[in-house]
Amino acid sequence: LRNPESVARFEREAKLASRIQDPGIVAIHDLGREGRFPFYVMDVISGPTLRDQIQRGALPAAEAAGIVALLAQTMEAAHKVRVVHRDLKPANVIIDEATKRPCVTDFGLAQEQGGMRLTQTGEAVGTPFYMAPEQNLGQRDLDARVDIYALGVILYECLTGQVPFAGANFIEISHAIRRGQPIPPRSLVPSVPKPL
């Protein structure tokens, strides 16, 4: 609350997420202030995160493909209203116990494509393993492609149990992503179907 930029991010997160009408989004119902405290009201989704599931091991190919296909539909709904998540990763996906549907949450780094930004020029934002090369370089005019890239990383991780590019720190991960060529998933898990 002492940092106006943090409050602005908090409020922006709620406003952007509430624009997306899709069953794969954790819905936000209200935004306001109680005295000097900002708040928003959202659905409670019971279930593990996709990260929790992957930590138990690679997912069966059909399950991985199904989850990522639903996430792609959800992100398409976001992109249609010009919302770019910018931090799509398994820890931000909750698998709803009731419906078994993956639900995207945490729009704290989201931005409106072509809209106002609350980060400085050249500041890379996101989680390094899931950041597209242009995001990794801190480019400003990011669009839906950064979320599509993250979906590819998520699919790879669901199928293999590991991210395609690793490193001990941001610089190492960044260099690995820009060099490109991960180990083919079938080299790690031979049962992965060729199309995936």
KAWO-V252653 format. One record per backbone hydrogen bond with DSSP energy under -0.5 kcal/mol. NH is the residue of the N-H (numbers start at 1). CO is the residue of the C=O. Records with the same first field share a line. If there is no record, write none. Layout:
# KAWO-V252653
NH->CO, CO
This chain:
# KAWO-V252653
4->2
6->3
7->3
8->4
9->5
10->6
11->7
12->8
13->9
14->10
15->11
16->12
17->13
18->14
19->15, 16
20->17
21->19
22->20
25->22
26->104
27->25
29->41
30->41
32->39
34->37
35->33
37->34
38->36
39->32
41->30
43->27
45->43
46->44
50->90, 93
51->90
53->49
54->50
55->51
56->52, 53
57->54
59->158
64->60
65->61
66->62
67->63
68->64
69->65
70->66
71->67
72->68
73->69
74->70
75->71
76->72
77->73
78->74
79->75
80->76
81->77, 78
82->79
83->78
84->82, 111
85->83
92->89
93->90
94->103
95->48
96->94, 101
97->46
100->96
103->94
104->24
105->92
110->107
111->84
113->82, 111
115->112
122->138
123->120
124->122
128->126
130->127
131->127, 128
136->132
137->133
138->135
139->134
142->140
146->143
147->144
148->144
149->145
150->146
151->147
152->148
153->149
154->150
155->151
156->152
157->153
158->154
159->155
160->156
161->157
173->169
174->170
175->171
176->172
177->173
178->174
179->175
180->176
187->184
188->184, 185
189->185
192->189
196->193
